[in-house]
């Protein structure tokens, strides 16, 4: 109940053009995933790899959540035989923030697809409006597992220059 109320508070207070510290955005994502973890139990595994300096980087409110929602929505059905793995990472290098959401599912519109859903379209438009050429978004299917893992994964990546 606490996770749900915190998530709803964040979503109701969010302003698409307001920038907040990434740490606040990640807290909302953690609350969302806590709810989904109750729903899917052992069928959902979540890992975070966030550099401490990334948490202070200012990002548009509710930027990361559509990527995580898509990972859950499309990943659970594609991976019915084994748990869905979601990995969220945030790293800063050379004044650029790299956010990634990886999941062990499959990209619906195939390899090299552009992720044409409404949530992903909104992410692209917001990045372009707020950052111009200093903000990029891509989503792709990778056939090789990360770090020697078996199977492929979907990688959604946002890069923002400060």
C-alpha positions in Angstrom: 0.0 0.0 0.0 2.9 2.4 0.8 4.6 1.7 -2.5 1.3 2.3 -4.4 0.6 5.5 -2.6 4.2 6.8 -3.1 4.0 5.8 -6.8 0.6 7.6 -7.3 1.9 10.7 -5.4 4.8 10.9 -7.8 2.7 10.3 -10.9 0.1 12.9 -9.9 2.7 15.5 -9.0 4.8 14.9 -12.2 5.0 17.7 -14.7 6.4 16.5 -18.0 8.7 19.5 -18.4 9.9 19.7 -14.8 13.3 18.3 -14.2 13.9 16.3 -11.0 17.0 14.5 -9.6 17.2 11.0 -11.1 17.2 9.6 -7.6 13.6 10.7 -7.2 12.6 9.2 -10.6 14.3 5.9 -9.5 12.4 5.9 -6.3 9.1 6.1 -8.2 10.3 3.2 -10.4 11.2 1.2 -7.3 7.7 1.7 -6.0 6.2 0.7 -9.3 8.3 -2.4 -9.4 7.5 -3.3 -5.8 3.8 -3.4 -6.9 4.6 -5.5 -9.9 6.8 -7.9 -7.8 3.7 -8.6 -5.7 1.7 -9.3 -8.8 4.3 -11.6 -10.6 6.2 -12.9 -7.5 9.1 -15.2 -8.7 8.3 -14.5 -12.3 10.0 -11.0 -12.0 13.6 -10.4 -11.1 14.9 -6.8 -10.8 18.4 -5.4 -10.5 19.6 -1.9 -10.2 23.1 -0.6 -11.1 23.1 3.1 -10.4 26.3 5.2 -9.9 25.9 7.6 -6.9 26.7 10.7 -9.1 23.9 9.7 -11.5 21.3 10.1 -8.8 21.8 13.9 -8.8 21.5 14.3 -12.6 18.3 16.2 -13.4 15.9 14.4 -15.7 12.3 15.1 -16.8 9.8 13.8 -14.4 8.3 10.4 -15.3 10.9 9.8 -18.1 12.1 6.3 -17.0 8.7 4.8 -16.0 7.4 4.2 -19.5 10.5 2.1 -20.3 10.1 0.0 -17.2 6.3 -0.4 -17.8 7.1 -1.6 -21.3 9.7 -4.0 -20.0 7.2 -5.6 -17.7 4.2 -5.5 -20.1 6.0 -7.0 -23.1 8.6 -9.1 -21.2 6.4 -11.2 -19.0 4.4 -12.8 -21.9 7.4 -13.3 -24.1 9.3 -15.2 -21.3 6.6 -17.4 -19.8 8.9 -20.4 -19.2 11.4 -18.5 -17.0 11.4 -15.3 -14.9 11.5 -11.9 -16.5 14.7 -10.2 -15.7 14.9 -6.4 -15.7 18.1 -4.5 -15.2 18.1 -0.7 -14.7 21.4 1.1 -14.9 22.5 4.8 -14.7 26.0 6.0 -15.4 27.5 9.4 -15.9 30.5 9.9 -18.1 31.9 13.1 -19.6 28.8 15.1 -18.6 26.4 12.6 -20.2 23.9 10.4 -18.4 23.2 7.0 -19.8 20.1 5.3 -18.6 19.4 1.7 -19.6 16.4 -0.6 -19.0 17.2 -4.1 -20.1 14.7 -7.0 -20.1 14.9 -10.7 -21.0 11.8 -10.4 -23.3 11.6 -9.8 -27.0 11.0 -6.6 -28.9 7.5 -6.8 -30.4 8.3 -5.2 -33.7 11.4 -7.3 -34.3 15.1 -6.8 -34.4 16.1 -3.2 -35.0 12.5 -2.0 -34.5 11.9 1.5 -33.4 9.6 0.8 -30.5 6.6 2.7 -31.9 4.2 2.5 -28.9 2.7 5.7 -27.5 4.8 5.6 -24.3 8.0 5.3 -26.2 6.8 8.0 -28.7 6.2 10.3 -25.8 9.7 9.6 -24.4 11.3 10.5 -27.8 9.2 13.7 -28.1 10.0 14.9 -24.6 13.7 14.3 -25.0 13.7 16.2 -28.3 11.7 19.1 -26.9 13.7 19.4 -23.7 17.2 18.5 -24.9 17.3 18.7 -28.7 20.4 17.0 -30.0 21.6 16.6 -26.4 19.1 13.8 -25.7 18.8 10.5 -27.5 16.7 7.4 -27.2 17.0 4.0 -28.8 15.5 0.6 -28.3 16.8 -2.6 -29.8 16.8 -6.4 -29.5 20.2 -7.8 -28.7 20.7 -11.5 -29.5 23.5 -12.2 -27.1 23.0 -12.2 -23.4 24.8 -9.7 -21.3 27.8 -10.7 -19.2 27.8 -14.3 -20.6 24.2 -14.9 -19.9 22.2 -17.2 -22.2 19.6 -15.7 -24.6 18.9 -12.2 -25.8 17.4 -9.1 -24.3 15.7 -5.9 -25.1 17.8 -2.7 -24.4 16.1 0.7 -24.1 18.8 3.4 -23.8 18.4 7.2 -23.0 21.5 9.5 -23.2 21.3 13.1 -22.0 24.0 15.7 -22.0 23.9 18.2 -19.1 
